[in-house]
Amino acid sequence: MPTFYAMKAKEYADRFNSNPSPEALIQIGIDFDKETAALVKARGVKHDSAFKAILNEMDLKWQAFAKRTDGVVKPDGYRIIMRKLHPTTAEFAWPSK
């Protein structure tokens, strides 16, 4: 199985800004989800606190990515993606008020 390459926020932004389309953003969202899973596996996460730390790390990365798109991408996009794909996980990381 090939190793997943984790991109920096700047690399995601460069990729999006070269093709600012809904399709590109969807693919980046999928890649963020894959990167999250790869980090969980690579770090051998066994405790909730470690899992939550990865989710927060990825959320911050998304915010850094969004900041480099001149407001085109929402800074809370990672949380939106997680709520759609993994609602239980998202509720664990960012409980509804």
Biopython code that builds the backbone (N, CA, C, O; Angstrom):
import numpy as np
from Bio.PDB.StructureBuilder import StructureBuilder

atoms = [
    (1, "MET", "N", (0.851, -1.184, 0.000)),
    (1, "MET", "CA", (0.000, 0.000, 0.000)),
    (1, "MET", "C", (0.894, 1.244, 0.000)),
    (1, "MET", "O", (1.790, 1.353, 0.838)),
    (2, "PRO", "N", (0.666, 2.186, -0.928)),
    (2, "PRO", "CA", (1.506, 3.387, -0.975)),
    (2, "PRO", "C", (1.280, 4.289, 0.234)),
    (2, "PRO", "O", (0.191, 4.343, 0.805)),
    (3, "THR", "N", (2.336, 4.986, 0.599)),
    (3, "THR", "CA", (2.266, 5.920, 1.716)),
    (3, "THR", "C", (1.568, 7.192, 1.256)),
    (3, "THR", "O", (1.821, 7.691, 0.160)),
    (4, "PHE", "N", (0.694, 7.706, 2.098)),
    (4, "PHE", "CA", (-0.014, 8.948, 1.766)),
    (4, "PHE", "C", (0.905, 10.125, 2.034)),
    (4, "PHE", "O", (1.493, 10.216, 3.111)),
    (5, "TYR", "N", (1.037, 11.025, 1.074)),
    (5, "TYR", "CA", (1.878, 12.203, 1.225)),
    (5, "TYR", "C", (1.067, 13.327, 1.853)),
    (5, "TYR", "O", (0.081, 13.788, 1.277)),
    (6, "ALA", "N", (1.483, 13.762, 3.026)),
    (6, "ALA", "CA", (0.812, 14.870, 3.710)),
    (6, "ALA", "C", (1.351, 16.192, 3.165)),
    (6, "ALA", "O", (2.553, 16.454, 3.214)),
    (7, "MET", "N", (0.459, 17.004, 2.654)),
    (7, "MET", "CA", (0.859, 18.287, 2.093)),
    (7, "MET", "C", (0.809, 19.374, 3.164)),
    (7, "MET", "O", (0.086, 19.262, 4.154)),
    (8, "LYS", "N", (1.576, 20.402, 2.948)),
    (8, "LYS", "CA", (1.538, 21.590, 3.803)),
    (8, "LYS", "C", (0.342, 22.443, 3.358)),
    (8, "LYS", "O", (-0.148, 22.305, 2.237)),
    (9, "ALA", "N", (-0.117, 23.322, 4.252)),
    (9, "ALA", "CA", (-1.242, 24.201, 3.928)),
    (9, "ALA", "C", (-0.949, 25.024, 2.680)),
    (9, "ALA", "O", (-1.832, 25.219, 1.844)),
    (10, "LYS", "N", (0.271, 25.503, 2.549)),
    (10, "LYS", "CA", (0.664, 26.298, 1.385)),
    (10, "LYS", "C", (0.539, 25.483, 0.098)),
    (10, "LYS", "O", (0.118, 26.006, -0.934)),
    (11, "GLU", "N", (0.904, 24.207, 0.164)),
    (11, "GLU", "CA", (0.800, 23.349, -1.017)),
    (11, "GLU", "C", (-0.662, 23.137, -1.413)),
    (11, "GLU", "O", (-0.999, 23.153, -2.597)),
    (12, "TYR", "N", (-1.527, 22.937, -0.414)),
    (12, "TYR", "CA", (-2.960, 22.819, -0.710)),
    (12, "TYR", "C", (-3.468, 24.124, -1.332)),
    (12, "TYR", "O", (-4.239, 24.095, -2.291)),
    (13, "ALA", "N", (-3.043, 25.254, -0.795)),
    (13, "ALA", "CA", (-3.487, 26.550, -1.316)),
    (13, "ALA", "C", (-2.989, 26.761, -2.746)),
    (13, "ALA", "O", (-3.744, 27.218, -3.605)),
    (14, "ASP", "N", (-1.733, 26.434, -2.999)),
    (14, "ASP", "CA", (-1.199, 26.568, -4.360)),
    (14, "ASP", "C", (-1.993, 25.696, -5.330)),
    (14, "ASP", "O", (-2.318, 26.114, -6.441)),
    (15, "ARG", "N", (-2.295, 24.491, -4.891)),
    (15, "ARG", "CA", (-3.073, 23.560, -5.724)),
    (15, "ARG", "C", (-4.468, 24.128, -6.006)),
    (15, "ARG", "O", (-4.930, 24.104, -7.147)),
    (16, "PHE", "N", (-5.135, 24.637, -4.967)),
    (16, "PHE", "CA", (-6.471, 25.201, -5.154)),
    (16, "PHE", "C", (-6.425, 26.466, -5.999)),
    (16, "PHE", "O", (-7.223, 26.627, -6.922)),
    (17, "ASN", "N", (-5.500, 27.358, -5.691)),
    (17, "ASN", "CA", (-5.440, 28.643, -6.394)),
    (17, "ASN", "C", (-5.103, 28.481, -7.872)),
    (17, "ASN", "O", (-5.436, 29.350, -8.679)),
    (18, "SER", "N", (-4.442, 27.376, -8.240)),
    (18, "SER", "CA", (-4.156, 27.129, -9.654)),
    (18, "SER", "C", (-5.395, 26.618, -10.392)),
    (18, "SER", "O", (-5.448, 26.657, -11.622)),
    (19, "ASN", "N", (-6.382, 26.142, -9.647)),
    (19, "ASN", "CA", (-7.635, 25.645, -10.218)),
    (19, "ASN", "C", (-8.748, 25.834, -9.186)),
    (19, "ASN", "O", (-9.198, 24.864, -8.577)),
    (20, "PRO", "N", (-9.194, 27.086, -8.985)),
    (20, "PRO", "CA", (-10.191, 27.357, -7.931)),
    (20, "PRO", "C", (-11.602, 26.928, -8.317)),
    (20, "PRO", "O", (-12.467, 27.761, -8.589)),
    (21, "SER", "N", (-11.817, 25.629, -8.335)),
    (21, "SER", "CA", (-13.111, 25.092, -8.736)),
    (21, "SER", "C", (-13.711, 24.266, -7.601)),
    (21, "SER", "O", (-12.996, 23.821, -6.703)),
    (22, "PRO", "N", (-15.024, 24.066, -7.646)),
    (22, "PRO", "CA", (-15.649, 23.198, -6.641)),
    (22, "PRO", "C", (-15.048, 21.787, -6.646)),
    (22, "PRO", "O", (-14.885, 21.172, -5.592)),
    (23, "GLU", "N", (-14.724, 21.287, -7.831)),
    (23, "GLU", "CA", (-14.143, 19.943, -7.937)),
    (23, "GLU", "C", (-12.792, 19.870, -7.236)),
    (23, "GLU", "O", (-12.493, 18.887, -6.557)),
    (24, "ALA", "N", (-11.968, 20.919, -7.401)),
    (24, "ALA", "CA", (-10.654, 20.953, -6.747)),
    (24, "ALA", "C", (-10.820, 20.991, -5.233)),
    (24, "ALA", "O", (-10.084, 20.325, -4.506)),
    (25, "LEU", "N", (-11.780, 21.765, -4.764)),
    (25, "LEU", "CA", (-12.007, 21.864, -3.325)),
    (25, "LEU", "C", (-12.515, 20.537, -2.755)),
    (25, "LEU", "O", (-12.119, 20.136, -1.660)),
    (26, "ILE", "N", (-13.378, 19.869, -3.488)),
    (26, "ILE", "CA", (-13.861, 18.551, -3.055)),
    (26, "ILE", "C", (-12.699, 17.577, -2.937)),
    (26, "ILE", "O", (-12.602, 16.841, -1.955)),
    (27, "GLN", "N", (-11.815, 17.568, -3.933)),
    (27, "GLN", "CA", (-10.665, 16.656, -3.893)),
    (27, "GLN", "C", (-9.737, 16.992, -2.725)),
    (27, "GLN", "O", (-9.199, 16.087, -2.088)),
    (28, "ILE", "N", (-9.547, 18.266, -2.441)),
    (28, "ILE", "CA", (-8.722, 18.665, -1.302)),
    (28, "ILE", "C", (-9.387, 18.214, -0.007)),
    (28, "ILE", "O", (-8.702, 17.748, 0.904)),
    (29, "GLY", "N", (-10.688, 18.342, 0.090)),
    (29, "GLY", "CA", (-11.402, 17.851, 1.272)),
    (29, "GLY", "C", (-11.217, 16.355, 1.458)),
    (29, "GLY", "O", (-11.019, 15.886, 2.579)),
    (30, "ILE", "N", (-11.281, 15.602, 0.363)),
    (30, "ILE", "CA", (-11.051, 14.156, 0.420)),
    (30, "ILE", "C", (-9.622, 13.880, 0.880)),
    (30, "ILE", "O", (-9.385, 12.983, 1.689)),
    (31, "ASP", "N", (-8.683, 14.651, 0.364)),
    (31, "ASP", "CA", (-7.276, 14.464, 0.754)),
    (31, "ASP", "C", (-7.052, 14.793, 2.231)),
    (31, "ASP", "O", (-6.264, 14.125, 2.900)),
    (32, "PHE", "N", (-7.737, 15.812, 2.743)),
    (32, "PHE", "CA", (-7.645, 16.120, 4.177)),
    (32, "PHE", "C", (-8.170, 14.946, 4.997)),
    (32, "PHE", "O", (-7.590, 14.598, 6.026)),
    (33, "ASP", "N", (-9.261, 14.336, 4.549)),
    (33, "ASP", "CA", (-9.812, 13.191, 5.260)),
    (33, "ASP", "C", (-8.822, 12.016, 5.232)),
    (33, "ASP", "O", (-8.613, 11.355, 6.249)),
    (34, "LYS", "N", (-8.220, 11.762, 4.075)),
    (34, "LYS", "CA", (-7.219, 10.698, 3.956)),
    (34, "LYS", "C", (-6.008, 10.990, 4.837)),
    (34, "LYS", "O", (-5.464, 10.095, 5.483)),
    (35, "GLU", "N", (-5.596, 12.249, 4.853)),
    (35, "GLU", "CA", (-4.440, 12.636, 5.675)),
    (35, "GLU", "C", (-4.735, 12.430, 7.155)),
    (35, "GLU", "O", (-3.870, 11.989, 7.912)),
    (36, "THR", "N", (-5.957, 12.752, 7.561)),
    (36, "THR", "CA", (-6.349, 12.537, 8.957)),
    (36, "THR", "C", (-6.220, 11.058, 9.313)),
    (36, "THR", "O", (-5.637, 10.709, 10.339)),
    (37, "ALA", "N", (-6.765, 10.198, 8.465)),
    (37, "ALA", "CA", (-6.694, 8.751, 8.713)),
    (37, "ALA", "C", (-5.251, 8.263, 8.723)),
    (37, "ALA", "O", (-4.887, 7.422, 9.545)),
    (38, "ALA", "N", (-4.428, 8.782, 7.817)),
    (38, "ALA", "CA", (-3.024, 8.375, 7.752)),
    (38, "ALA", "C", (-2.277, 8.788, 9.020)),
    (38, "ALA", "O", (-1.448, 8.031, 9.526)),
    (39, "LEU", "N", (-2.564, 9.975, 9.532)),
    (39, "LEU", "CA", (-1.918, 10.432, 10.767)),
    (39, "LEU", "C", (-2.324, 9.565, 11.957)),
    (39, "LEU", "O", (-1.490, 9.211, 12.790)),
    (40, "VAL", "N", (-3.597, 9.230, 12.029)),
    (40, "VAL", "CA", (-4.076, 8.372, 13.124)),
    (40, "VAL", "C", (-3.342, 7.030, 13.087)),
    (40, "VAL", "O", (-2.906, 6.521, 14.120)),
    (41, "LYS", "N", (-3.214, 6.471, 11.898)),
    (41, "LYS", "CA", (-2.540, 5.177, 11.753)),
    (41, "LYS", "C", (-1.044, 5.300, 12.043)),
    (41, "LYS", "O", (-0.481, 4.488, 12.777)),
    (42, "ALA", "N", (-0.405, 6.316, 11.467)),
    (42, "ALA", "CA", (1.047, 6.478, 11.626)),
    (42, "ALA", "C", (1.446, 6.719, 13.079)),
    (42, "ALA", "O", (2.498, 6.263, 13.528)),
    (43, "ARG", "N", (0.609, 7.429, 13.795)),
    (43, "ARG", "CA", (0.920, 7.746, 15.188)),
    (43, "ARG", "C", (0.420, 6.681, 16.161)),
    (43, "ARG", "O", (0.634, 6.792, 17.368)),
    (44, "GLY", "N", (-0.234, 5.670, 15.649)),
    (44, "GLY", "CA", (-0.712, 4.586, 16.497)),
    (44, "GLY", "C", (-1.635, 5.069, 17.604)),
    (44, "GLY", "O", (-1.498, 4.668, 18.759)),
    (45, "VAL", "N", (-2.565, 5.924, 17.246)),
    (45, "VAL", "CA", (-3.460, 6.539, 18.228)),
    (45, "VAL", "C", (-4.284, 5.483, 18.955)),
    (45, "VAL", "O", (-4.931, 4.637, 18.338)),
    (46, "LYS", "N", (-4.242, 5.557, 20.284)),
    (46, "LYS", "CA", (-5.006, 4.628, 21.116)),
    (46, "LYS", "C", (-5.882, 5.352, 22.148)),
    (46, "LYS", "O", (-6.713, 4.725, 22.805)),
    (47, "HIS", "N", (-5.697, 6.655, 22.289)),
    (47, "HIS", "CA", (-6.437, 7.414, 23.287)),
    (47, "HIS", "C", (-7.202, 8.563, 22.638)),
    (47, "HIS", "O", (-6.767, 9.139, 21.641)),
    (48, "ASP", "N", (-8.341, 8.878, 23.223)),
    (48, "ASP", "CA", (-9.173, 9.967, 22.707)),
    (48, "ASP", "C", (-8.412, 11.278, 22.593)),
    (48, "ASP", "O", (-8.581, 12.016, 21.623)),
    (49, "SER", "N", (-7.571, 11.571, 23.585)),
    (49, "SER", "CA", (-6.857, 12.850, 23.588)),
    (49, "SER", "C", (-5.918, 12.962, 22.384)),
    (49, "SER", "O", (-5.786, 14.038, 21.801)),
    (50, "ALA", "N", (-5.270, 11.864, 22.011)),
    (50, "ALA", "CA", (-4.375, 11.880, 20.854)),
    (50, "ALA", "C", (-5.176, 12.048, 19.559)),
    (50, "ALA", "O", (-4.749, 12.757, 18.649)),
    (51, "PHE", "N", (-6.326, 11.398, 19.484)),
    (51, "PHE", "CA", (-7.190, 11.521, 18.314)),
    (51, "PHE", "C", (-7.692, 12.950, 18.169)),
    (51, "PHE", "O", (-7.681, 13.519, 17.078)),
    (52, "LYS", "N", (-8.130, 13.517, 19.276)),
    (52, "LYS", "CA", (-8.625, 14.895, 19.249)),
    (52, "LYS", "C", (-7.520, 15.866, 18.854)),
    (52, "LYS", "O", (-7.779, 16.847, 18.157)),
    (53, "ALA", "N", (-6.293, 15.605, 19.293)),
    (53, "ALA", "CA", (-5.160, 16.465, 18.930)),
    (53, "ALA", "C", (-4.941, 16.461, 17.414)),
    (53, "ALA", "O", (-4.660, 17.505, 16.825)),
    (54, "ILE", "N", (-5.068, 15.296, 16.785)),
    (54, "ILE", "CA", (-4.923, 15.214, 15.327)),
    (54, "ILE", "C", (-6.043, 15.978, 14.638)),
    (54, "ILE", "O", (-5.794, 16.700, 13.673)),
    (55, "LEU", "N", (-7.259, 15.831, 15.112)),
    (55, "LEU", "CA", (-8.379, 16.567, 14.517)),
    (55, "LEU", "C", (-8.163, 18.072, 14.626)),
    (55, "LEU", "O", (-8.426, 18.805, 13.672)),
    (56, "ASN", "N", (-7.693, 18.535, 15.763)),
    (56, "ASN", "CA", (-7.433, 19.968, 15.936)),
    (56, "ASN", "C", (-6.263, 20.426, 15.066)),
    (56, "ASN", "O", (-6.281, 21.533, 14.528)),
    (57, "GLU", "N", (-5.251, 19.577, 14.932)),
    (57, "GLU", "CA", (-4.113, 19.890, 14.061)),
    (57, "GLU", "C", (-4.574, 20.051, 12.610)),
    (57, "GLU", "O", (-4.160, 20.984, 11.921)),
    (58, "MET", "N", (-5.429, 19.143, 12.155)),
    (58, "MET", "CA", (-5.934, 19.223, 10.785)),
    (58, "MET", "C", (-6.862, 20.432, 10.605)),
    (58, "MET", "O", (-6.869, 21.058, 9.545)),
    (59, "ASP", "N", (-7.634, 20.753, 11.627)),
    (59, "ASP", "CA", (-8.496, 21.935, 11.575)),
    (59, "ASP", "C", (-7.649, 23.199, 11.424)),
    (59, "ASP", "O", (-7.981, 24.080, 10.631)),
    (60, "LEU", "N", (-6.569, 23.286, 12.175)),
    (60, "LEU", "CA", (-5.670, 24.443, 12.064)),
    (60, "LEU", "C", (-5.006, 24.497, 10.693)),
    (60, "LEU", "O", (-4.818, 25.577, 10.134)),
    (61, "LYS", "N", (-4.653, 23.340, 10.154)),
    (61, "LYS", "CA", (-4.056, 23.294, 8.814)),
    (61, "LYS", "C", (-5.063, 23.801, 7.785)),
    (61, "LYS", "O", (-4.708, 24.557, 6.880)),
    (62, "TRP", "N", (-6.335, 23.377, 7.927)),
    (62, "TRP", "CA", (-7.365, 23.853, 6.998)),
    (62, "TRP", "C", (-7.499, 25.375, 7.100)),
    (62, "TRP", "O", (-7.607, 26.056, 6.080)),
    (63, "GLN", "N", (-7.494, 25.901, 8.306)),
    (63, "GLN", "CA", (-7.608, 27.349, 8.484)),
    (63, "GLN", "C", (-6.448, 28.075, 7.810)),
    (63, "GLN", "O", (-6.644, 29.124, 7.197)),
    (64, "ALA", "N", (-5.239, 27.522, 7.920)),
    (64, "ALA", "CA", (-4.071, 28.119, 7.261)),
    (64, "ALA", "C", (-4.221, 28.040, 5.740)),
    (64, "ALA", "O", (-3.883, 28.987, 5.030)),
    (65, "PHE", "N", (-4.724, 26.918, 5.248)),
    (65, "PHE", "CA", (-4.999, 26.757, 3.821)),
    (65, "PHE", "C", (-6.025, 27.794, 3.366)),
    (65, "PHE", "O", (-5.815, 28.484, 2.369)),
    (66, "ALA", "N", (-7.131, 27.900, 4.098)),
    (66, "ALA", "CA", (-8.203, 28.826, 3.724)),
    (66, "ALA", "C", (-7.713, 30.271, 3.691)),
    (66, "ALA", "O", (-8.109, 31.050, 2.824)),
    (67, "LYS", "N", (-6.857, 30.616, 4.632)),
    (67, "LYS", "CA", (-6.333, 31.987, 4.708)),
    (67, "LYS", "C", (-5.565, 32.363, 3.436)),
    (67, "LYS", "O", (-5.492, 33.537, 3.072)),
    (68, "ARG", "N", (-5.002, 31.369, 2.775)),
    (68, "ARG", "CA", (-4.207, 31.614, 1.568)),
    (68, "ARG", "C", (-5.044, 31.602, 0.283)),
    (68, "ARG", "O", (-4.493, 31.641, -0.817)),
    (69, "THR", "N", (-6.375, 31.548, 0.422)),
    (69, "THR", "CA", (-7.252, 31.526, -0.759)),
    (69, "THR", "C", (-8.052, 32.818, -0.902)),
    (69, "THR", "O", (-9.045, 32.855, -1.630)),
    (70, "ASP", "N", (-7.635, 33.860, -0.223)),
    (70, "ASP", "CA", (-8.294, 35.171, -0.307)),
    (70, "ASP", "C", (-9.791, 35.111, -0.028)),
    (70, "ASP", "O", (-10.582, 35.773, -0.700)),
    (71, "GLY", "N", (-10.175, 34.313, 0.967)),
    (71, "GLY", "CA", (-11.563, 34.253, 1.399)),
    (71, "GLY", "C", (-12.458, 33.356, 0.574)),
    (71, "GLY", "O", (-13.656, 33.270, 0.844)),
    (72, "VAL", "N", (-11.910, 32.684, -0.427)),
    (72, "VAL", "CA", (-12.726, 31.801, -1.260)),
    (72, "VAL", "C", (-13.132, 30.552, -0.478)),
    (72, "VAL", "O", (-14.269, 30.092, -0.580)),
    (73, "VAL", "N", (-12.197, 30.007, 0.302)),
    (73, "VAL", "CA", (-12.449, 28.800, 1.092)),
    (73, "VAL", "C", (-12.785, 29.212, 2.517)),
    (73, "VAL", "O", (-12.113, 30.059, 3.104)),
    (74, "LYS", "N", (-13.827, 28.607, 3.066)),
    (74, "LYS", "CA", (-14.244, 28.915, 4.436)),
    (74, "LYS", "C", (-13.245, 28.344, 5.446)),
    (74, "LYS", "O", (-12.812, 27.200, 5.306)),
    (75, "PRO", "N", (-12.875, 29.130, 6.461)),
    (75, "PRO", "CA", (-11.928, 28.625, 7.460)),
    (75, "PRO", "C", (-12.475, 27.468, 8.296)),
    (75, "PRO", "O", (-11.696, 26.719, 8.887)),
    (76, "ASP", "N", (-13.788, 27.309, 8.358)),
    (76, "ASP", "CA", (-14.360, 26.189, 9.108)),
    (76, "ASP", "C", (-14.699, 25.001, 8.197)),
    (76, "ASP", "O", (-15.472, 24.121, 8.576)),
    (77, "GLY", "N", (-14.120, 24.985, 7.010)),
    (77, "GLY", "CA", (-14.405, 23.944, 6.030)),
    (77, "GLY", "C", (-14.068, 22.538, 6.487)),
    (77, "GLY", "O", (-14.797, 21.598, 6.173)),
    (78, "TYR", "N", (-12.973, 22.375, 7.227)),
    (78, "TYR", "CA", (-12.611, 21.038, 7.709)),
    (78, "TYR", "C", (-13.686, 20.508, 8.649)),
    (78, "TYR", "O", (-14.068, 19.340, 8.575)),
    (79, "ARG", "N", (-14.162, 21.363, 9.518)),
    (79, "ARG", "CA", (-15.226, 20.942, 10.448)),
    (79, "ARG", "C", (-16.500, 20.586, 9.686)),
    (79, "ARG", "O", (-17.194, 19.632, 10.037)),
    (80, "ILE", "N", (-16.801, 21.355, 8.642)),
    (80, "ILE", "CA", (-17.977, 21.071, 7.815)),
    (80, "ILE", "C", (-17.820, 19.704, 7.149)),
    (80, "ILE", "O", (-18.750, 18.897, 7.143)),
    (81, "ILE", "N", (-16.650, 19.455, 6.595)),
    (81, "ILE", "CA", (-16.384, 18.165, 5.953)),
    (81, "ILE", "C", (-16.520, 17.030, 6.961)),
    (81, "ILE", "O", (-17.156, 16.014, 6.681)),
    (82, "MET", "N", (-15.923, 17.206, 8.125)),
    (82, "MET", "CA", (-15.974, 16.158, 9.143)),
    (82, "MET", "C", (-17.411, 15.914, 9.606)),
    (82, "MET", "O", (-17.794, 14.770, 9.846)),
    (83, "ARG", "N", (-18.202, 16.971, 9.732)),
    (83, "ARG", "CA", (-19.599, 16.788, 10.144)),
    (83, "ARG", "C", (-20.399, 16.016, 9.091)),
    (83, "ARG", "O", (-21.320, 15.270, 9.427)),
    (84, "LYS", "N", (-20.042, 16.198, 7.814)),
    (84, "LYS", "CA", (-20.734, 15.467, 6.744)),
    (84, "LYS", "C", (-20.271, 14.014, 6.665)),
    (84, "LYS", "O", (-21.089, 13.099, 6.564)),
    (85, "LEU", "N", (-18.945, 13.808, 6.710)),
    (85, "LEU", "CA", (-18.398, 12.461, 6.526)),
    (85, "LEU", "C", (-18.396, 11.626, 7.803)),
    (85, "LEU", "O", (-18.635, 10.419, 7.764)),
    (86, "HIS", "N", (-18.126, 12.272, 8.923)),
    (86, "HIS", "CA", (-17.960, 11.566, 10.200)),
    (86, "HIS", "C", (-18.647, 12.351, 11.314)),
    (86, "HIS", "O", (-17.966, 12.934, 12.157)),
    (87, "PRO", "N", (-19.977, 12.381, 11.338)),
    (87, "PRO", "CA", (-20.688, 13.221, 12.303)),
    (87, "PRO", "C", (-20.372, 12.916, 13.767)),
    (87, "PRO", "O", (-20.292, 13.835, 14.582)),
    (88, "THR", "N", (-20.196, 11.662, 14.105)),
    (88, "THR", "CA", (-19.894, 11.307, 15.497)),
    (88, "THR", "C", (-18.513, 11.820, 15.901)),
    (88, "THR", "O", (-18.324, 12.341, 17.000)),
    (89, "THR", "N", (-17.564, 11.661, 14.998)),
    (89, "THR", "CA", (-16.207, 12.159, 15.253)),
    (89, "THR", "C", (-16.209, 13.683, 15.415)),
    (89, "THR", "O", (-15.583, 14.224, 16.327)),
    (90, "ALA", "N", (-16.917, 14.355, 14.522)),
    (90, "ALA", "CA", (-16.975, 15.813, 14.595)),
    (90, "ALA", "C", (-17.621, 16.286, 15.896)),
    (90, "ALA", "O", (-17.173, 17.264, 16.494)),
    (91, "GLU", "N", (-18.660, 15.600, 16.328)),
    (91, "GLU", "CA", (-19.330, 15.977, 17.576)),
    (91, "GLU", "C", (-18.399, 15.758, 18.771)),
    (91, "GLU", "O", (-18.423, 16.528, 19.731)),
    (92, "PHE", "N", (-17.588, 14.714, 18.708)),
    (92, "PHE", "CA", (-16.599, 14.454, 19.750)),
    (92, "PHE", "C", (-15.566, 15.583, 19.812)),
    (92, "PHE", "O", (-15.227, 16.070, 20.890)),
    (93, "ALA", "N", (-15.076, 15.988, 18.646)),
    (93, "ALA", "CA", (-14.016, 17.006, 18.599)),
    (93, "ALA", "C", (-14.525, 18.407, 18.858)),
    (93, "ALA", "O", (-13.883, 19.192, 19.557)),
    (94, "TRP", "N", (-15.691, 18.722, 18.287)),
    (94, "TRP", "CA", (-16.247, 20.082, 18.384)),
    (94, "TRP", "C", (-17.720, 19.981, 18.740)),
    (94, "TRP", "O", (-18.580, 20.111, 17.868)),
    (95, "PRO", "N", (-18.022, 19.748, 20.021)),
    (95, "PRO", "CA", (-19.419, 19.551, 20.430)),
    (95, "PRO", "C", (-20.319, 20.729, 20.031)),
    (95, "PRO", "O", (-19.909, 21.889, 20.078)),
    (96, "SER", "N", (-21.538, 20.401, 19.645)),
    (96, "SER", "CA", (-22.524, 21.445, 19.342)),
    (96, "SER", "C", (-22.833, 22.220, 20.616)),
    (96, "SER", "O", (-22.782, 21.690, 21.726)),
    (97, "LYS", "N", (-23.147, 23.462, 20.419)),
    (97, "LYS", "CA", (-23.450, 24.298, 21.580)),
    (97, "LYS", "C", (-24.891, 24.213, 21.972)),
    (97, "LYS", "O", (-25.308, 24.860, 22.933)),
]
sb = StructureBuilder()
sb.init_structure("model")
sb.init_model(0)
sb.init_chain("A")
sb.init_seg("    ")
for serial, (resi, resn, name, xyz) in enumerate(atoms, 1):
    if name == "N":
        sb.init_residue(resn, " ", resi, " ")
    sb.init_atom(name, np.array(xyz, "f"), 0.0, 1.0, " ", f" {name:<3s}", serial, name[0])
structure = sb.get_structure()
